[in-house]
Amino acid sequence: MHHVFKTYPSQISALSDITLEIFPGEFTFIAGSSGCGKSILLRILFCADKPTSGEVIVHGIHITQIGFKKIYQLRKTIGIVSPDFKLLRDRTVRENVAFALEVTGHDQKESKRKALEILGRVGLEKREEDSILALSAGEQQRVAIARALVNSPPLILADEPTGNLDAQTTFDVMEIFRDLHLRGTTIVLATQDTGLTRRYPHRVIHLLDGRKVDSPTV
Amino acid sequence: MGGNLFSNLITIGIISISMLIFSTFTLLAFNLANFFNIWEDKIEIIAYLKRGIPSNEVGPLLEKTHLLEGVEVVRYFSPYDAMAFMETKLGGQKDLLEGIQPVILPASFEIQLKKDYRNSTKIKEVVTHLKKIPQFEEIQYGQEWVETFSVLVHILRLTQWILGGLLLIAIIFITSNTLQLTIISRREEIEVMHWVGASPAFIRVPFYVEGLIQGLLGSGLAIGFLFLLHRGLFFYIPPSMQTWLARIPVLFLPPETIAWILLGGMVLGFFGSFVASMRVLKYK
C-alpha cells in the first residue's frame, strides 16, 4: 500500500496516508483499538472497498485499477476469515467448506475430497456431517478458516478471528494460523488483542485513528 | 426455500394473468382480422344501372366495366333476374312480392374483383372508376361495414399494444421485485460467493434463468388457459349459436404468435431479473 487514504462521504477519515509492504510468507498483525481502521484496511486489500486515493498492489496487481469483473479472480488467491464466521447455517460443516470450491468451478466429488482434507487439518474431520448450528464458536471459526484455506490461497486475511473466543479456543485457532504460516502462507491478522501480539512474536503494524504509528499509545 | 417457492408461484401467477389479458386481446384482434379478410374476400360490387338504358347499350357497358383494372367477372342482372333472386331468398314468403312488377327493380351489374383487389383500399379505387361511368345510378359494396370493421380491427390492435405496453411494465416490475426478495433471502450465500471468488456470471446467471423460467411458465399457463377457454366456447354455447358460429371460423392463435408470446414472456422475465440483479447484486 502506498499513501492510501480512505475518507467517507461524511468526511470521516478511516485511513490516512497508509504506506506499508507485506512480503510473501510473512505473518503480520494489524493491531489497534476498535475503529482504528483495521477492518477497512483488510477490506481494501480484499477489494471489498476502494481507497479514496493511493495505490494498492496485491500479488502484483494494482487493485485500484482492475474492474469488478477481475476482482473475483484475485479473490481466489485470498482467503478471508471474518469475526462473525459468515457460515451458511442451513448446511453441514463439510458443505460449508466444499461450497468455496463448488462456486469456483470444481466438481462435487473433488470439492468433497478437498473439504475433508482441510477439515482434517483444522481438527474437525469427525464433525463433517454436523450442522453448523451444532458447533461451538471456536469450532465454527475453525470451519471458517478451513473454508478460507480450501482453495489453497497464498494469502490469508483474518479480521479479529479470535475476537469472540475464549483463551483455549484462541490458542487452538492461533496454532492453525501458525501452522499455515510455517507452510508458507502469508498471514495478515487484524486484532485489538494486544496480548495476542505479545504471545506471538510476529511483525506488528499499529494503527491509531486511521494512521500508522510506530507503537500504540497506552 | 418454502417462502421462495410461494413468491415464485405468485409471480408466475401474476405474469400468467397479465399475459392472458394480452393474449386474449391478441386472439380477438386475430379472429376479427381473419373474419374481416374472409368477408372482404367475398365482397362484390353492385353497380345499379340508370333506368331507361337501351338494351343494346348493356353489352358494350358490360365490356367496358370488365376492362376496368381489378375487375375479374361482371354479371348482368336484369329486373326479372332481380325478382327471381328475391323470390328465392324469400322462399315460403315469396307471396309478399305478389303484385310487384319486376320492372320497378333496377338492373344491375354484379362485379367480382380480382384477388389482390379484394381489400378496402383497392375496392375504393375500383368504385371511384365505376362512379365515373355515367350509366351507373349507384354503386354499393357494403362500404359502411368495410369501414366499421376496418376501424374495429384497428382499435382492437391499438388496445392490444397499449395494454401490452402497460402489462410489460407490470411484468418487469413484478419479476424484478420477486427476484429482489429471492436475492435478499439468499444474501449470506451470495456474500460468501463474492468472498471466495465466484465469478459475477456464476452468481447472476441462476437468477436470470429463474426470471426466464418464470416468464416462460407464466406465458405458457396463459396460452394454455386461453386454449381451454377457446375450446370451451364450443361446448357451452347454445346449439343454435353453434350452427351460426360454425360458418365463422373462430381460430386459436397460430403457432408463430404462440411462440412470440412465449418468447416475449421469457424476455420480460429475464429483463425483470436483470433489473433486480443490477439493483441488488452489486459486487462486494
Boltz contact constraints between the chains, C-beta under 6 A:
constraints:
  - contact:
      token1: [A, 48]
      token2: [B, 284]
      max_distance: 6.0
  - contact:
      token1: [A, 68]
      token2: [B, 283]
      max_distance: 6.0
  - contact:
      token1: [A, 72]
      token2: [B, 197]
      max_distance: 6.0
  - contact:
      token1: [A, 72]
      token2: [B, 199]
      max_distance: 6.0
  - contact:
      token1: [A, 75]
      token2: [B, 197]
      max_distance: 6.0
  - contact:
      token1: [A, 76]
      token2: [B, 197]
      max_distance: 6.0
  - contact:
      token1: [A, 80]
      token2: [B, 195]
      max_distance: 6.0
  - contact:
      token1: [A, 86]
      token2: [B, 192]
      max_distance: 6.0
  - contact:
      token1: [A, 88]
      token2: [B, 189]
      max_distance: 6.0
  - contact:
      token1: [A, 100]
      token2: [B, 196]
      max_distance: 6.0
  - contact:
      token1: [A, 103]
      token2: [B, 193]
      max_distance: 6.0
  - contact:
      token1: [A, 103]
      token2: [B, 198]
      max_distance: 6.0
  - contact:
      token1: [A, 104]
      token2: [B, 197]
      max_distance: 6.0
